[in-house]
């Protein structure tokens, strides 16, 4: 039996409209009832991850912000981007005015761009306890952003100017003090050097004394590859790009066909 279940959210656990199906939820609860640990492993921020976890079961644990924030029993582990690095990143970003940057902390999101509901989480605040809610800070000047943006876990860079986005990403990937990863063609993420989903899972396995061979991981994107490659069983979603599917052990149905429930029933719960 796999002792640790790790699964991505967007494109994996959640359907194309970002909803959680009853089938996927019930399969995860069955895993928890079997004594298996379940982690949501996502690039999304803390507030959204907790909101989804609350829809499933209080025993669900979280790795979010691409591994920059995660739970170890009652401990919270945070890997922030040093403020000195944020300053140099802001200097580079200002040379790419067609690219928007969102500086994401545990409870705050900062940007020089105008308010865009796709990148903020005010709408889910009423469903969360006040200490877990997020605040939006937008239309800031670059100097005000750097003054206010503290304890940043991740930057999300977005643009429909794909040439500029690619140029910017190429420049940032040459730096050794950050880690760059992507999910879709119009954005990429920045976290501190040495931070990603796979290293967070390694910490979880060490903490709970679970061999990586007893990890089942499910994902669909570039930022899932590290965790998929190290898992004892790696499963790509049917909606994942071909280059992801080619690097996993199995392919499940897509996220609009309860692919997570199918994978768990066939490979995590099959002995029950």
Secondary structure, 3 states (H helix, E strand, C coil): CCCEEEECHHHHHECCCCCECHHHHHHHHHHHHCCCEEEEECCCCHHHHHHHHHHHCCCCEEEEHHHCEEEECCEEEECCCCHHHHHHHHHHHCCCCCCEEEEEECCEEECCCCCCHHHCCHHHHHHCCHHHCCEEECCCCHHHHHHHCCCEEEEEEECCCHHHHHHHHHHHHCCCCEEEEECCCCEEEEEECCCCHHHHHHHHHHHHCCCHHHEEEEECCHHHHHHHHHCCEEEECCCCCHHHHCCCCEECCCCCCCHHHHHHHHHHCCCC
